[in-house]
Structure formats: structure tokens, C-alpha cells
Amino acid sequence: MNNPKSKRPPGETGMSSREIEASIRRIEDDLYFSSDNFKIRLTRIEEKLEHVTTRDDLKAYATKEDLKAFATREDLAGLRTEMITHTNTLFRWTIGVVVSCMGVILTVLKLT
């Protein structure tokens, strides 16, 4: 947007009527365009929610075979535990490799 520069000396703090009108116009434009952005975002959220299945929908329409495809809380908890264990194993392995490399380097330095 066009930001008009004030030609007034820096000591004066009052705004002219033209500056006030420009500020009001800028604020109105910001509010107008931001409300459009909110409408667009809300429309996108509503479109996404149309594809969400509730628990009641699953109970009403899904068969036992369909429900097997969904992960339970216990499955997710087990997966989380496995991921943490795997991460800890990798971390320990990395520390072991670093320590052994340091040992090799120190041994070489002592021999030279």
C-alpha cells in the first residue's frame, strides 16, 4: 500500500485531517481483507470437516472388518513405546561409536 510521508517537522505530534483519513482508510482495508481471509479459512475447514467420521458414524455403518483398519489407543501407545526404545538404542549406539573412535584416535596419538 502507499504510505504517505508526513512533511511536518518532527516536533509536532498532531495529525492532519488527510493523515487521519488515510489511517482510517488503511485500517478499513486491513479489516476488509482480513475478514475475507477468515471466510476463506473457515470454508476450507468446513470442507475438511465434511470428510471427518465420528465415532457414532463408525458404530452405525462400519462392520467389524472395517473397524480392524483403525488403530486403537493401545496400538498407538505400543508404537510410541517402540519408537522411544528404538531412539534410545540409536542414541546409545552413536555414543558407543564416538567413544570407540576417540579411543582409536588416542591410541594412534600415543603411538606416534
N, CA, C and O atoms as CSV, one atom per row, in Angstrom:
chain,resi,resn,atom,element,x,y,z
A,1,MET,N,N,0.838,-1.180,0.000
A,1,MET,CA,C,0.000,0.000,0.000
A,1,MET,C,C,0.880,1.239,0.000
A,1,MET,O,O,2.059,1.182,0.349
A,2,ASN,N,N,0.302,2.332,-0.387
A,2,ASN,CA,C,1.027,3.584,-0.436
A,2,ASN,C,C,1.037,4.218,0.946
A,2,ASN,O,O,-0.020,4.494,1.513
A,3,ASN,N,N,2.232,4.449,1.492
A,3,ASN,CA,C,2.358,5.085,2.808
A,3,ASN,C,C,2.834,6.514,2.602
A,3,ASN,O,O,4.014,6.740,2.332
A,4,PRO,N,N,1.923,7.490,2.726
A,4,PRO,CA,C,2.342,8.881,2.520
A,4,PRO,C,C,3.269,9.343,3.637
A,4,PRO,O,O,3.053,9.031,4.809
A,5,LYS,N,N,4.306,10.093,3.259
A,5,LYS,CA,C,5.253,10.629,4.235
A,5,LYS,C,C,4.723,11.959,4.752
A,5,LYS,O,O,4.155,12.752,4.001
A,6,SER,N,N,4.916,12.187,6.029
A,6,SER,CA,C,4.497,13.448,6.621
A,6,SER,C,C,5.579,14.492,6.385
A,6,SER,O,O,6.763,14.226,6.590
A,7,LYS,N,N,5.167,15.691,5.950
A,7,LYS,CA,C,6.124,16.777,5.722
A,7,LYS,C,C,6.199,17.698,6.927
A,7,LYS,O,O,6.804,18.768,6.853
A,8,ARG,N,N,5.612,17.310,8.001
A,8,ARG,CA,C,5.567,18.095,9.214
A,8,ARG,C,C,6.884,17.950,9.981
A,8,ARG,O,O,7.506,16.889,9.931
A,9,PRO,N,N,7.318,18.988,10.684
A,9,PRO,CA,C,8.542,18.873,11.489
A,9,PRO,C,C,8.378,17.791,12.564
A,9,PRO,O,O,7.264,17.560,13.034
A,10,PRO,N,N,9.483,17.119,12.965
A,10,PRO,CA,C,9.380,16.003,13.900
A,10,PRO,C,C,8.830,16.383,15.270
A,10,PRO,O,O,8.328,15.510,15.979
A,11,GLY,N,N,8.902,17.636,15.665
A,11,GLY,CA,C,8.432,18.034,16.989
A,11,GLY,C,C,6.919,18.014,17.119
A,11,GLY,O,O,6.409,17.817,18.222
A,12,GLU,N,N,6.191,18.210,16.041
A,12,GLU,CA,C,4.734,18.245,16.090
A,12,GLU,C,C,4.178,16.822,16.083
A,12,GLU,O,O,4.623,15.973,15.311
A,13,THR,N,N,3.202,16.576,16.951
A,13,THR,CA,C,2.656,15.226,17.053
A,13,THR,C,C,1.246,15.106,16.517
A,13,THR,O,O,0.772,13.985,16.331
A,14,GLY,N,N,0.551,16.200,16.260
A,14,GLY,CA,C,-0.824,16.133,15.775
A,14,GLY,C,C,-0.887,15.617,14.348
A,14,GLY,O,O,0.078,15.733,13.593
A,15,MET,N,N,-2.037,15.043,13.983
A,15,MET,CA,C,-2.223,14.525,12.628
A,15,MET,C,C,-3.167,15.440,11.869
A,15,MET,O,O,-4.129,15.962,12.434
A,16,SER,N,N,-2.890,15.629,10.599
A,16,SER,CA,C,-3.790,16.433,9.779
A,16,SER,C,C,-5.008,15.592,9.419
A,16,SER,O,O,-5.014,14.374,9.600
A,17,SER,N,N,-6.029,16.254,8.911
A,17,SER,CA,C,-7.244,15.521,8.542
A,17,SER,C,C,-6.953,14.535,7.409
A,17,SER,O,O,-7.558,13.464,7.362
A,18,ARG,N,N,-6.045,14.872,6.503
A,18,ARG,CA,C,-5.680,13.964,5.422
A,18,ARG,C,C,-4.979,12.718,5.980
A,18,ARG,O,O,-5.242,11.606,5.522
A,19,GLU,N,N,-4.098,12.896,6.957
A,19,GLU,CA,C,-3.409,11.751,7.569
A,19,GLU,C,C,-4.389,10.867,8.337
A,19,GLU,O,O,-4.281,9.641,8.324
A,20,ILE,N,N,-5.355,11.516,9.012
A,20,ILE,CA,C,-6.366,10.745,9.746
A,20,ILE,C,C,-7.211,9.935,8.768
A,20,ILE,O,O,-7.477,8.758,9.013
A,21,GLU,N,N,-7.637,10.551,7.662
A,21,GLU,CA,C,-8.419,9.833,6.654
A,21,GLU,C,C,-7.622,8.675,6.057
A,21,GLU,O,O,-8.165,7.594,5.830
A,22,ALA,N,N,-6.341,8.903,5.804
A,22,ALA,CA,C,-5.502,7.836,5.242
A,22,ALA,C,C,-5.367,6.684,6.235
A,22,ALA,O,O,-5.404,5.519,5.839
A,23,SER,N,N,-5.211,7.001,7.522
A,23,SER,CA,C,-5.105,5.953,8.546
A,23,SER,C,C,-6.396,5.160,8.643
A,23,SER,O,O,-6.374,3.933,8.733
A,24,ILE,N,N,-7.522,5.866,8.625
A,24,ILE,CA,C,-8.821,5.186,8.698
A,24,ILE,C,C,-9.011,4.295,7.473
A,24,ILE,O,O,-9.467,3.159,7.603
A,25,ARG,N,N,-8.669,4.795,6.290
A,25,ARG,CA,C,-8.793,4.005,5.067
A,25,ARG,C,C,-7.912,2.750,5.125
A,25,ARG,O,O,-8.329,1.667,4.716
A,26,ARG,N,N,-6.687,2.916,5.641
A,26,ARG,CA,C,-5.777,1.778,5.763
A,26,ARG,C,C,-6.344,0.727,6.712
A,26,ARG,O,O,-6.283,-0.470,6.430
A,27,ILE,N,N,-6.896,1.180,7.844
A,27,ILE,CA,C,-7.476,0.253,8.821
A,27,ILE,C,C,-8.694,-0.446,8.228
A,27,ILE,O,O,-8.865,-1.651,8.410
A,28,GLU,N,N,-9.539,0.300,7.520
A,28,GLU,CA,C,-10.710,-0.314,6.882
A,28,GLU,C,C,-10.291,-1.377,5.868
A,28,GLU,O,O,-10.879,-2.457,5.814
A,29,ASP,N,N,-9.269,-1.063,5.061
A,29,ASP,CA,C,-8.783,-2.046,4.082
A,29,ASP,C,C,-8.250,-3.292,4.774
A,29,ASP,O,O,-8.536,-4.412,4.352
A,30,ASP,N,N,-7.476,-3.097,5.839
A,30,ASP,CA,C,-6.929,-4.246,6.570
A,30,ASP,C,C,-8.045,-5.116,7.129
A,30,ASP,O,O,-7.993,-6.341,7.026
A,31,LEU,N,N,-9.060,-4.480,7.724
A,31,LEU,CA,C,-10.175,-5.242,8.285
A,31,LEU,C,C,-10.955,-5.970,7.192
A,31,LEU,O,O,-11.366,-7.116,7.375
A,32,TYR,N,N,-11.158,-5.299,6.057
A,32,TYR,CA,C,-11.921,-5.913,4.966
A,32,TYR,C,C,-11.199,-7.143,4.426
A,32,TYR,O,O,-11.798,-8.207,4.274
A,33,PHE,N,N,-9.918,-6.992,4.139
A,33,PHE,CA,C,-9.180,-8.113,3.550
A,33,PHE,C,C,-8.946,-9.229,4.557
A,33,PHE,O,O,-8.927,-10.401,4.180
A,34,SER,N,N,-8.767,-8.890,5.834
A,34,SER,CA,C,-8.581,-9.956,6.828
A,34,SER,C,C,-9.880,-10.729,7.033
A,34,SER,O,O,-9.842,-11.935,7.275
A,35,SER,N,N,-11.034,-10.056,6.940
A,35,SER,CA,C,-12.297,-10.790,7.068
A,35,SER,C,C,-12.479,-11.748,5.894
A,35,SER,O,O,-13.026,-12.838,6.069
A,36,ASP,N,N,-12.029,-11.358,4.702
A,36,ASP,CA,C,-12.078,-12.278,3.558
A,36,ASP,C,C,-11.198,-13.492,3.805
A,36,ASP,O,O,-11.581,-14.617,3.487
A,37,ASN,N,N,-10.017,-13.264,4.372
A,37,ASN,CA,C,-9.121,-14.388,4.672
A,37,ASN,C,C,-9.759,-15.334,5.679
A,37,ASN,O,O,-9.648,-16.552,5.542
A,38,PHE,N,N,-10.429,-14.783,6.691
A,38,PHE,CA,C,-11.103,-15.628,7.680
A,38,PHE,C,C,-12.199,-16.461,7.016
A,38,PHE,O,O,-12.350,-17.646,7.313
A,39,LYS,N,N,-12.967,-15.834,6.111
A,39,LYS,CA,C,-14.032,-16.570,5.422
A,39,LYS,C,C,-13.453,-17.714,4.599
A,39,LYS,O,O,-13.996,-18.819,4.591
A,40,ILE,N,N,-12.350,-17.444,3.907
A,40,ILE,CA,C,-11.717,-18.487,3.091
A,40,ILE,C,C,-11.234,-19.624,3.978
A,40,ILE,O,O,-11.438,-20.795,3.658
A,41,ARG,N,N,-10.592,-19.281,5.095
A,41,ARG,CA,C,-10.089,-20.320,6.005
A,41,ARG,C,C,-11.229,-21.133,6.602
A,41,ARG,O,O,-11.139,-22.358,6.685
A,42,LEU,N,N,-12.301,-20.463,7.019
A,42,LEU,CA,C,-13.435,-21.189,7.586
A,42,LEU,C,C,-14.067,-22.120,6.553
A,42,LEU,O,O,-14.483,-23.230,6.884
A,43,THR,N,N,-14.136,-21.667,5.310
A,43,THR,CA,C,-14.684,-22.524,4.256
A,43,THR,C,C,-13.820,-23.760,4.070
A,43,THR,O,O,-14.341,-24.864,3.910
A,44,ARG,N,N,-12.508,-23.587,4.091
A,44,ARG,CA,C,-11.606,-24.733,3.941
A,44,ARG,C,C,-11.753,-25.699,5.109
A,44,ARG,O,O,-11.744,-26.915,4.919
A,45,ILE,N,N,-11.890,-25.158,6.317
A,45,ILE,CA,C,-12.061,-26.018,7.494
A,45,ILE,C,C,-13.371,-26.790,7.387
A,45,ILE,O,O,-13.412,-27.987,7.673
A,46,GLU,N,N,-14.444,-26.109,6.974
A,46,GLU,CA,C,-15.730,-26.794,6.815
A,46,GLU,C,C,-15.637,-27.899,5.770
A,46,GLU,O,O,-16.216,-28.971,5.951
A,47,GLU,N,N,-14.915,-27.652,4.675
A,47,GLU,CA,C,-14.757,-28.688,3.651
A,47,GLU,C,C,-14.016,-29.894,4.207
A,47,GLU,O,O,-14.360,-31.036,3.901
A,48,LYS,N,N,-13.001,-29.642,5.024
A,48,LYS,CA,C,-12.251,-30.752,5.612
A,48,LYS,C,C,-13.108,-31.520,6.607
A,48,LYS,O,O,-13.011,-32.744,6.698
A,49,LEU,N,N,-13.953,-30.804,7.357
A,49,LEU,CA,C,-14.784,-31.472,8.355
A,49,LEU,C,C,-15.854,-32.347,7.722
A,49,LEU,O,O,-16.364,-33.262,8.368
A,50,GLU,N,N,-16.202,-32.081,6.469
A,50,GLU,CA,C,-17.183,-32.932,5.795
A,50,GLU,C,C,-16.670,-34.356,5.634
A,50,GLU,O,O,-17.460,-35.294,5.531
A,51,HIS,N,N,-15.353,-34.520,5.611
A,51,HIS,CA,C,-14.758,-35.838,5.404
A,51,HIS,C,C,-14.375,-36.520,6.713
A,51,HIS,O,O,-13.776,-37.596,6.693
A,52,VAL,N,N,-14.711,-35.912,7.849
A,52,VAL,CA,C,-14.367,-36.490,9.147
A,52,VAL,C,C,-15.476,-37.441,9.575
A,52,VAL,O,O,-16.660,-37.123,9.467
A,53,THR,N,N,-15.082,-38.592,10.055
A,53,THR,CA,C,-16.040,-39.585,10.524
A,53,THR,C,C,-16.085,-39.553,12.039
A,53,THR,O,O,-15.041,-39.559,12.692
A,54,THR,N,N,-17.269,-39.521,12.599
A,54,THR,CA,C,-17.407,-39.540,14.049
A,54,THR,C,C,-17.490,-40.981,14.539
A,54,THR,O,O,-17.677,-41.910,13.753
A,55,ARG,N,N,-17.350,-41.145,15.821
A,55,ARG,CA,C,-17.427,-42.477,16.420
A,55,ARG,C,C,-18.819,-43.085,16.205
A,55,ARG,O,O,-18.951,-44.283,15.956
A,56,ASP,N,N,-19.851,-42.244,16.305
A,56,ASP,CA,C,-21.219,-42.737,16.085
A,56,ASP,C,C,-21.407,-43.236,14.650
A,56,ASP,O,O,-22.078,-44.243,14.422
A,57,ASP,N,N,-20.807,-42.525,13.678
A,57,ASP,CA,C,-20.879,-42.986,12.288
A,57,ASP,C,C,-20.232,-44.355,12.144
A,57,ASP,O,O,-20.758,-45.233,11.460
A,58,LEU,N,N,-19.092,-44.527,12.792
A,58,LEU,CA,C,-18.411,-45.820,12.706
A,58,LEU,C,C,-19.260,-46.930,13.308
A,58,LEU,O,O,-19.365,-48.020,12.745
A,59,LYS,N,N,-19.864,-46.644,14.454
A,59,LYS,CA,C,-20.689,-47.670,15.097
A,59,LYS,C,C,-21.904,-48.018,14.240
A,59,LYS,O,O,-22.324,-49.174,14.186
A,60,ALA,N,N,-22.460,-47.015,13.576
A,60,ALA,CA,C,-23.682,-47.237,12.809
A,60,ALA,C,C,-23.427,-47.942,11.477
A,60,ALA,O,O,-24.217,-48.795,11.071
A,61,TYR,N,N,-22.346,-47.600,10.800
A,61,TYR,CA,C,-22.179,-48.071,9.427
A,61,TYR,C,C,-21.030,-49.052,9.222
A,61,TYR,O,O,-21.025,-49.785,8.232
A,62,ALA,N,N,-20.065,-49.084,10.123
A,62,ALA,CA,C,-18.887,-49.919,9.895
A,62,ALA,C,C,-19.109,-51.341,10.394
A,62,ALA,O,O,-19.786,-51.569,11.396
A,63,THR,N,N,-18.532,-52.276,9.680
A,63,THR,CA,C,-18.562,-53.670,10.119
A,63,THR,C,C,-17.323,-53.936,10.965
A,63,THR,O,O,-16.449,-53.076,11.073
A,64,LYS,N,N,-17.245,-55.109,11.559
A,64,LYS,CA,C,-16.075,-55.448,12.374
A,64,LYS,C,C,-14.807,-55.462,11.530
A,64,LYS,O,O,-13.733,-55.093,12.005
A,65,GLU,N,N,-14.936,-55.886,10.282
A,65,GLU,CA,C,-13.769,-55.902,9.392
A,65,GLU,C,C,-13.286,-54.482,9.108
A,65,GLU,O,O,-12.083,-54.234,9.032
A,66,ASP,N,N,-14.230,-53.547,8.952
A,66,ASP,CA,C,-13.853,-52.152,8.715
A,66,ASP,C,C,-13.137,-51.573,9.919
A,66,ASP,O,O,-12.170,-50.824,9.776
A,67,LEU,N,N,-13.611,-51.920,11.101
A,67,LEU,CA,C,-13.037,-51.353,12.319
A,67,LEU,C,C,-11.628,-51.860,12.590
A,67,LEU,O,O,-10.876,-51.219,13.324
A,68,LYS,N,N,-11.257,-53.001,12.013
A,68,LYS,CA,C,-9.909,-53.526,12.227
A,68,LYS,C,C,-8.848,-52.630,11.595
A,68,LYS,O,O,-7.679,-52.681,11.978
A,69,ALA,N,N,-9.253,-51.818,10.637
A,69,ALA,CA,C,-8.296,-50.941,9.959
A,69,ALA,C,C,-7.894,-49.752,10.819
A,69,ALA,O,O,-6.882,-49.107,10.544
A,70,PHE,N,N,-8.670,-49.452,11.857
A,70,PHE,CA,C,-8.375,-48.297,12.693
A,70,PHE,C,C,-7.483,-48.705,13.854
A,70,PHE,O,O,-7.653,-49.780,14.430
A,71,ALA,N,N,-6.534,-47.846,14.193
A,71,ALA,CA,C,-5.643,-48.121,15.316
A,71,ALA,C,C,-6.347,-47.772,16.618
A,71,ALA,O,O,-7.062,-46.774,16.700
A,72,THR,N,N,-6.140,-48.590,17.621
A,72,THR,CA,C,-6.699,-48.303,18.939
A,72,THR,C,C,-5.675,-47.522,19.753
A,72,THR,O,O,-4.522,-47.373,19.350
A,73,ARG,N,N,-6.114,-47.030,20.897
A,73,ARG,CA,C,-5.186,-46.305,21.766
A,73,ARG,C,C,-4.044,-47.200,22.221
A,73,ARG,O,O,-2.906,-46.750,22.358
A,74,GLU,N,N,-4.355,-48.471,22.453
A,74,GLU,CA,C,-3.315,-49.396,22.886
A,74,GLU,C,C,-2.273,-49.583,21.783
A,74,GLU,O,O,-1.075,-49.660,22.057
A,75,ASP,N,N,-2.741,-49.655,20.536
A,75,ASP,CA,C,-1.802,-49.781,19.413
A,75,ASP,C,C,-0.878,-48.576,19.343
A,75,ASP,O,O,0.331,-48.712,19.156
A,76,LEU,N,N,-1.466,-47.391,19.496
A,76,LEU,CA,C,-0.664,-46.173,19.422
A,76,LEU,C,C,0.312,-46.077,20.589
A,76,LEU,O,O,1.441,-45.618,20.417
A,77,ALA,N,N,-0.116,-46.505,21.775
A,77,ALA,CA,C,0.788,-46.488,22.927
A,77,ALA,C,C,1.945,-47.451,22.703
A,77,ALA,O,O,3.088,-47.134,23.031
A,78,GLY,N,N,1.654,-48.636,22.143
A,78,GLY,CA,C,2.716,-49.591,21.843
A,78,GLY,C,C,3.685,-49.052,20.808
A,78,GLY,O,O,4.896,-49.230,20.930
A,79,LEU,N,N,3.151,-48.391,19.790
A,79,LEU,CA,C,4.001,-47.803,18.759
A,79,LEU,C,C,4.902,-46.729,19.350
A,79,LEU,O,O,6.083,-46.647,19.013
A,80,ARG,N,N,4.348,-45.913,20.226
A,80,ARG,CA,C,5.134,-44.856,20.870
A,80,ARG,C,C,6.268,-45.462,21.683
A,80,ARG,O,O,7.400,-44.981,21.627
A,81,THR,N,N,5.969,-46.518,22.440
A,81,THR,CA,C,6.993,-47.173,23.246
A,81,THR,C,C,8.085,-47.752,22.356
A,81,THR,O,O,9.269,-47.635,22.672
A,82,GLU,N,N,7.695,-48.381,21.237
A,82,GLU,CA,C,8.683,-48.938,20.314
A,82,GLU,C,C,9.563,-47.847,19.717
A,82,GLU,O,O,10.768,-48.039,19.559
A,83,MET,N,N,8.965,-46.702,19.385
A,83,MET,CA,C,9.746,-45.607,18.816
A,83,MET,C,C,10.747,-45.062,19.822
A,83,MET,O,O,11.888,-44.766,19.467
A,84,ILE,N,N,10.324,-44.927,21.081
A,84,ILE,CA,C,11.229,-44.429,22.119
A,84,ILE,C,C,12.368,-45.416,22.330
A,84,ILE,O,O,13.523,-45.009,22.450
A,85,THR,N,N,12.058,-46.702,22.375
A,85,THR,CA,C,13.086,-47.721,22.563
A,85,THR,C,C,14.074,-47.696,21.404
A,85,THR,O,O,15.284,-47.776,21.615
A,86,HIS,N,N,13.563,-47.587,20.188
A,86,HIS,CA,C,14.430,-47.544,19.007
A,86,HIS,C,C,15.329,-46.314,19.048
A,86,HIS,O,O,16.519,-46.408,18.746
A,87,THR,N,N,14.769,-45.153,19.421
A,87,THR,CA,C,15.550,-43.924,19.508
A,87,THR,C,C,16.642,-44.057,20.551
A,87,THR,O,O,17.779,-43.651,20.311
A,88,ASN,N,N,16.313,-44.625,21.713
A,88,ASN,CA,C,17.323,-44.814,22.754
A,88,ASN,C,C,18.430,-45.744,22.279
A,88,ASN,O,O,19.603,-45.511,22.571
A,89,THR,N,N,18.071,-46.791,21.552
A,89,THR,CA,C,19.069,-47.725,21.039
A,89,THR,C,C,20.008,-47.023,20.063
A,89,THR,O,O,21.224,-47.205,20.131
A,90,LEU,N,N,19.454,-46.231,19.165
A,90,LEU,CA,C,20.293,-45.495,18.216
A,90,LEU,C,C,21.207,-44.511,18.929
A,90,LEU,O,O,22.370,-44.355,18.556
A,91,PHE,N,N,20.688,-43.852,19.946
A,91,PHE,CA,C,21.479,-42.890,20.703
A,91,PHE,C,C,22.640,-43.591,21.404
A,91,PHE,O,O,23.772,-43.109,21.368
A,92,ARG,N,N,22.359,-44.724,22.040
A,92,ARG,CA,C,23.422,-45.479,22.715
A,92,ARG,C,C,24.455,-45.973,21.712
A,92,ARG,O,O,25.653,-45.928,21.989
A,93,TRP,N,N,24.011,-46.441,20.559
A,93,TRP,CA,C,24.926,-46.922,19.537
A,93,TRP,C,C,25.830,-45.788,19.062
A,93,TRP,O,O,27.029,-45.990,18.872
A,94,THR,N,N,25.257,-44.587,18.869
A,94,THR,CA,C,26.041,-43.434,18.423
A,94,THR,C,C,27.095,-43.069,19.452
A,94,THR,O,O,28.243,-42.802,19.096
A,95,ILE,N,N,26.720,-43.054,20.723
A,95,ILE,CA,C,27.686,-42.747,21.779
A,95,ILE,C,C,28.793,-43.795,21.791
A,95,ILE,O,O,29.966,-43.454,21.943
A,96,GLY,N,N,28.433,-45.062,21.635
A,96,GLY,CA,C,29.438,-46.124,21.607
A,96,GLY,C,C,30.419,-45.954,20.465
A,96,GLY,O,O,31.622,-46.141,20.645
A,97,VAL,N,N,29.916,-45.599,19.289
A,97,VAL,CA,C,30.791,-45.394,18.130
A,97,VAL,C,C,31.727,-44.222,18.372
A,97,VAL,O,O,32.917,-44.308,18.070
A,98,VAL,N,N,31.206,-43.129,18.913
A,98,VAL,CA,C,32.035,-41.950,19.174
A,98,VAL,C,C,33.120,-42.281,20.186
A,98,VAL,O,O,34.275,-41.901,19.994
A,99,VAL,N,N,32.771,-42.979,21.258
A,99,VAL,CA,C,33.752,-43.328,22.288
A,99,VAL,C,C,34.820,-44.257,21.717
A,99,VAL,O,O,36.003,-44.087,22.011
A,100,SER,N,N,34.425,-45.226,20.913
A,100,SER,CA,C,35.420,-46.141,20.344
A,100,SER,C,C,36.332,-45.413,19.362
A,100,SER,O,O,37.529,-45.699,19.315
A,101,CYS,N,N,35.797,-44.481,18.580
A,101,CYS,CA,C,36.638,-43.695,17.673
A,101,CYS,C,C,37.624,-42.839,18.452
A,101,CYS,O,O,38.782,-42.701,18.058
A,102,MET,N,N,37.166,-42.269,19.552
A,102,MET,CA,C,38.072,-41.472,20.389
A,102,MET,C,C,39.180,-42.351,20.944
A,102,MET,O,O,40.334,-41.930,21.016
A,103,GLY,N,N,38.832,-43.574,21.337
A,103,GLY,CA,C,39.847,-44.499,21.833
A,103,GLY,C,C,40.876,-44.822,20.777
A,103,GLY,O,O,42.071,-44.863,21.069
A,104,VAL,N,N,40.432,-45.055,19.542
A,104,VAL,CA,C,41.362,-45.343,18.446
A,104,VAL,C,C,42.259,-44.144,18.187
A,104,VAL,O,O,43.465,-44.302,17.999
A,105,ILE,N,N,41.685,-42.949,18.176
A,105,ILE,CA,C,42.469,-41.733,17.926
A,105,ILE,C,C,43.505,-41.536,19.021
A,105,ILE,O,O,44.657,-41.217,18.727
A,106,LEU,N,N,43.116,-41.720,20.280
A,106,LEU,CA,C,44.067,-41.557,21.385
A,106,LEU,C,C,45.178,-42.595,21.311
A,106,LEU,O,O,46.337,-42.288,21.591
A,107,THR,N,N,44.834,-43.808,20.939
A,107,THR,CA,C,45.850,-44.857,20.805
A,107,THR,C,C,46.844,-44.499,19.706
A,107,THR,O,O,48.051,-44.660,19.885
A,108,VAL,N,N,46.349,-44.020,18.582
A,108,VAL,CA,C,47.235,-43.624,17.479
A,108,VAL,C,C,48.120,-42.471,17.908
A,108,VAL,O,O,49.306,-42.450,17.579
A,109,LEU,N,N,47.570,-41.513,18.635
A,109,LEU,CA,C,48.369,-40.370,19.084
A,109,LEU,C,C,49.450,-40.801,20.068
A,109,LEU,O,O,50.550,-40.249,20.051
A,110,LYS,N,N,49.159,-41.773,20.922
A,110,LYS,CA,C,50.162,-42.254,21.870
A,110,LYS,C,C,51.288,-42.985,21.148
A,110,LYS,O,O,52.444,-42.910,21.565
A,111,LEU,N,N,50.963,-43.684,20.079
A,111,LEU,CA,C,51.966,-44.450,19.351
A,111,LEU,C,C,52.863,-43.564,18.497
A,111,LEU,O,O,53.983,-43.952,18.166
A,112,THR,N,N,52.385,-42.386,18.141
A,112,THR,CA,C,53.210,-41.526,17.283
A,112,THR,C,C,54.069,-40.592,18.070
A,112,THR,O,O,54.819,-39.806,17.491
